[in-house]
Amino acid sequence: MFDVLIIGGGASGVSCALILGSAQVKPYAADKKIALLTHQKASALQDAVFYNAYGIMPGKLGKDLMEESLQHLAQQYPQVQQIDKEKVMRVEGIAGNFTVTTNKNTYTAKIIVVAVGSAPTFNIEGLMEYVAPHPKALPEKNRIQLTNTDHKVDKGIYVTGTLAGWRSQVAIAAGSGAAVATDILTEWNGGIPAQYHDSTRS
């Protein structure tokens, strides 16, 4: 049973995983089991090149950024389990006891974070009832979102990035994933607002 299972290894999913992994030095997060399903073949990052993204060296290729970010996660926070080459087919259950079925395995999780793209090919059984037109994309692109309030789709289900209705910018996606992570940390901290960042003063 994972405390959090993140579906998607793009900017928003990895950003969420990095924040959750870093916060495991805190007592309220120390014993939490976190996993990231990294399958993300359709990520917009695959074809991207960055010149206007904060903190990213100009000319960085998106495919390299994806690979490096997963390496960063593995090296810095090895306790976050990375599950590769599995595509999620179905989500069922309720908060505290979700079952996530991939093309290869079945996992259980208390909280799920859906961090895949907003392409109209989205087809995860059990989440289709939340699908709606994307409010900030060109109509002809047929982009979708999962209906949510401040990233929360339903009890125990969060959504990030473009699938949360945000525009397709890597900085927005990463920030969206980080925002969800801090909401989860706050939940683990008994509702007391929580976030975690390293400091040269600590």
Steps between C-alpha positions, in 0.01 A plus 500: 500500500650831388411816687525686167516360148582759232393411147728663242871584477487841335576837656202512737526138617874512569468840668236356733721199575805719573313708757347195669836321505681799646245538779559152637743654748189634676335274762157521334644369168782276618320167467305576181533271200509695174514368144513655153376320189737656247331389177448823306557433129259773394659777709535836328851505646614238248517755216567815702805726502527765770616861473241676719466274807619617841798304630552294184810563288409646157489237229425211737304226322183382667585133455830559681323692777261207552784250527710722727208579732433130558871445568492795742202347682671159522828643628359754745196310628551128430220418744251617235434189295509549124289256295594503133334370181153454646192676370203560731180345369258532793452670837235380744419524867475786747738734681724296725456187289542549125593219265703607198527247219770532235567291189731286718414528871254614764584746779313641799528857622339733753538808274550520124639789298415501130785677321464399135433733209175649378480319164152383398635143492485494884325175585543391863193304600353628824604859431305564181205647691720798591606580141396843367621735224822684580416863587833653391588314180404569140166326426636336185760312708223317689699508823333375816528550874381314806251722678654618825502764768853622571643174358264275700281281280335302776592377845845345471539588130717791384581615147796709382632689200307540177253230608406729790402768249827694492677625189785300347812665647760291684524754784123489551496120494785472750335753730171316479665175608678677787171657611333160519794361697466776761126433525577135571765598755243726667257207515769280659579780744151492645376793291778735613642674190822327397770530237865403488804673353869469569694804621862607534407620850395155626 
